[in-house]
Amino acid sequence: VYGYQLNHYALAWDATGTVFVGPANIREQLQLDRGGNTYSGSFSLTQFAADGSTVLTHLVGVVAGSRLTPDTN
């Protein structure tokens, strides 16, 4: 099993797409199976206000995925 970490920053907007909410930090801790066809792990998302330091919300959860190919049904 091979593991890796991801650290992403995104810019969040309200539902209308016109009001900037603030930056969001998404972190993932993932494990890739030996065949490279599936992965699973955990994530956290911290949504900041537009000032970049006030935390609006913090979420944690799990993620999983499978490789899709042209032959996948």
N, C-alpha and C positions, 0 to 999 in steps of 0.2 A: 504494500500500500504506500502510495506516495502522497505527501501532504504539501500544501502551500497556503499562503495567506494573500488576501486581496485587500486593498485599501483605496476606496474611491471617494471622490468628492463630486457632488452634483449641485446644481442650482435649482431650487424648488420655487414654483410659482403657484398661485391660487388656482382654483378651478376655472376661472375665466381666462387665465393665461396672461393677465395684465398687471397683477400685483406680485412683486417679488417677495417671497416669504423669507428666504435666506438659504445659506449653504446647508447641505446635508452630507454627513459622513457615513459611508457604508463600508463595513468591515466584514470579511468572511474568512473562516478557517475551514478549509476543504480537504477532503481525502479523495484521491483518485484511485479507482481500482487498477490492478496490475495490467489489465487488458486495455485500459484507457477508454472504456465504454460507459462507465457510470461514475458519478461523484456524489458525495453527500457531506454535510457539515452544518455549521452554525453561522448565523449572521447577527450583526447588530447594526442598527440605523439610529443615528443621532441627528435630529433636525434642529438646527439653530435658527434664531431670529436673524433679521437682516443685519444686526450689529455684529454677527459672527461669533458671539460668545454666550449669549443667553440661550439656554437649552429649552426648546419648546416641547420636545417629546423624545423619548428613547424607547426603541423597540428591540426585542431579541426574538430569534426564531431559528428554524431549521430550513435547509435547502437540500434539494436532491435533483439530479438530472441524468438523462440517458442520451447517448449519442444517437442522432438521427442520420440516416443515409438515404440516398435515392430509393433504396429497396425497402425502407422501413414502412410497414403498413400502419 
